[in-house]
Amino acid sequence: MIPRSYKINGIILGRRNYKEADRVITILTCYHGKKILLARGVRKTSSQRGPKLEEFNQVRAQVHRGKTWDILGETVVLQNFSSFKKSLKKVSFAYEICEMVDKIVPEEEKNKEIFDLLKRSLHKLNQTDIEDLDDFLAFFKVKLLSLSGFWPDDKEIAKNKIDPFIESIIHSKIKSKCLRL
């Protein structure tokens, strides 16, 4: 018998408004893969969960199985990466990192290595003053492609060819590139 609820530990990749007071949250979890969950009532001004469900936050949450979508319940923020959220340039790179993960990782596919890569990358953006963010982002993209099986580990790729290759895989443009300063 499938349990009615389960706990997750993950990083919020994105969110979008749904109906009047709800949000659809995309979370990459360590053991459940990428999950798309419904957070009911979080857009109400009286909601205490709304601020916890911001992009890039690492959260632990209770999830209840629903008919169409699983419902996000009680949520605790484990890491909010507040340091890099003060830098517009770092936030633009974080958006691009999360967009890449969201577009490349299929829903429900468990991949602990990709979760660890995302977590390490956000921690690195948060803790250090990275001199060359473009090299940092290029390394992340190649590693993500490698871990997801789209690129061999031992093969080099030119920096200017990474984005067109990713766009050919996801069949769309990388939207967050236009956020870069």
C-alpha positions in Angstrom: 0.0 0.0 0.0 1.3 3.5 -0.9 1.6 5.9 2.0 -0.7 8.9 1.9 2.1 11.3 2.7 5.9 11.5 2.6 8.7 13.9 3.5 11.1 15.6 1.0 14.3 17.6 1.3 14.9 19.7 -1.8 15.8 22.9 -3.5 13.1 25.0 -5.1 13.8 25.4 -8.8 10.8 27.5 -9.7 7.2 28.5 -9.0 4.2 29.9 -10.8 0.9 31.2 -9.7 -2.1 29.0 -9.9 -5.7 30.1 -9.5 -6.3 32.9 -6.9 -4.3 31.8 -3.9 -2.2 28.8 -4.9 1.2 28.2 -6.4 2.8 25.3 -8.3 6.2 24.7 -6.9 9.0 22.8 -8.7 11.5 21.2 -6.3 14.5 19.0 -7.0 14.8 16.5 -4.2 17.6 14.2 -3.2 15.6 10.9 -3.1 12.3 11.6 -5.0 13.8 13.4 -8.1 12.1 16.5 -9.5 8.7 17.1 -8.0 5.9 19.4 -9.2 3.7 20.2 -6.2 0.7 22.3 -5.4 1.0 24.8 -2.5 -2.5 25.8 -1.5 -3.2 29.2 -0.1 0.4 30.5 -0.1 -0.4 33.6 -2.0 -2.9 34.8 0.7 -1.5 37.7 2.7 -2.1 35.8 5.9 0.0 32.8 4.7 3.1 32.0 6.7 4.4 29.5 4.1 4.6 32.0 1.3 8.0 33.4 2.1 9.4 29.9 2.7 8.7 28.9 -0.9 11.0 31.3 -2.7 13.3 30.1 -5.5 16.7 28.7 -4.5 15.6 27.9 -0.9 16.5 24.5 0.4 13.4 23.2 2.2 12.2 20.1 4.2 8.5 19.5 3.7 5.6 17.2 4.3 3.8 16.2 1.0 0.4 14.7 0.8 -0.7 12.6 -2.2 -3.4 14.2 -4.3 -5.5 13.1 -7.2 -3.9 15.4 -9.8 -0.9 16.9 -7.9 0.7 16.1 -4.7 0.0 18.8 -2.1 2.8 20.6 -0.3 2.2 20.7 3.5 4.2 22.0 6.4 7.5 23.5 5.2 10.8 24.3 7.0 13.6 26.4 5.3 17.0 24.7 5.8 19.0 27.2 3.7 17.8 30.4 2.1 21.1 31.5 0.4 20.5 35.0 1.5 24.1 36.2 0.8 23.9 35.8 -3.0 20.4 37.1 -3.2 21.9 40.5 -2.5 23.8 40.5 -5.8 21.8 40.8 -8.9 24.6 39.2 -11.0 24.7 36.1 -8.8 20.9 35.9 -8.7 20.8 35.9 -12.6 23.3 33.0 -12.6 21.3 31.1 -10.0 18.2 31.5 -12.2 20.1 30.1 -15.1 21.4 27.2 -13.1 17.9 26.3 -11.8 16.4 26.7 -15.3 19.0 24.2 -16.7 18.2 21.7 -14.0 14.5 22.1 -14.4 14.6 21.7 -18.2 17.1 18.8 -18.3 16.0 16.6 -15.3 12.8 14.7 -16.0 10.1 14.6 -13.4 10.3 11.9 -10.7 13.8 10.7 -12.0 16.1 10.2 -9.0 19.6 11.6 -9.4 21.4 12.3 -6.2 24.5 13.5 -8.1 22.6 16.3 -9.9 21.0 17.3 -6.5 24.4 17.5 -4.9 25.8 19.5 -7.9 23.0 22.0 -7.6 23.4 22.3 -3.8 27.2 22.7 -4.1 26.8 25.3 -6.8 24.3 27.4 -4.9 26.5 27.1 -1.8 29.5 28.3 -3.8 27.5 31.3 -5.2 26.4 32.1 -1.6 29.7 31.8 0.2 32.4 33.0 -2.1 33.1 36.0 -4.3 33.6 34.1 -7.6 35.9 36.0 -9.9 34.7 34.5 -13.2 31.1 33.6 -13.0 31.0 32.7 -16.7 33.6 29.9 -16.1 31.7 28.8 -13.1 28.4 28.6 -15.1 30.2 26.8 -18.0 31.6 24.2 -15.6 28.1 23.7 -14.0 26.5 23.2 -17.4 29.1 20.7 -18.7 28.9 18.7 -15.4 25.0 18.7 -15.5 25.2 17.4 -19.1 27.6 14.8 -18.0 25.6 13.6 -15.0 22.4 13.5 -17.0 24.0 11.4 -19.7 24.0 14.0 -22.6 27.8 14.5 -22.7 30.7 12.1 -22.0 32.9 12.9 -19.0 36.2 12.7 -20.8 35.3 14.9 -23.8 35.9 18.7 -23.9 33.4 21.2 -25.3 34.0 24.8 -26.4 32.5 27.4 -24.1 30.5 29.0 -26.9 29.0 25.6 -28.0 27.5 24.7 -24.6 24.3 26.9 -24.8 23.4 25.9 -28.4 23.9 22.2 -27.4 21.6 22.6 -24.4 19.0 24.5 -26.4 19.0 21.6 -28.9 18.3 19.1 -26.1 15.5 21.1 -24.4 14.0 22.3 -27.7 13.8 25.9 -26.6 15.9 29.0 -25.8 17.4 29.4 -22.3 15.1 32.2 -21.0 17.2 33.2 -18.0 20.2 34.2 -20.2 18.6 37.5 -20.8 18.8 38.3 -17.1 22.6 38.4 -17.1 24.1 41.8 -16.5 
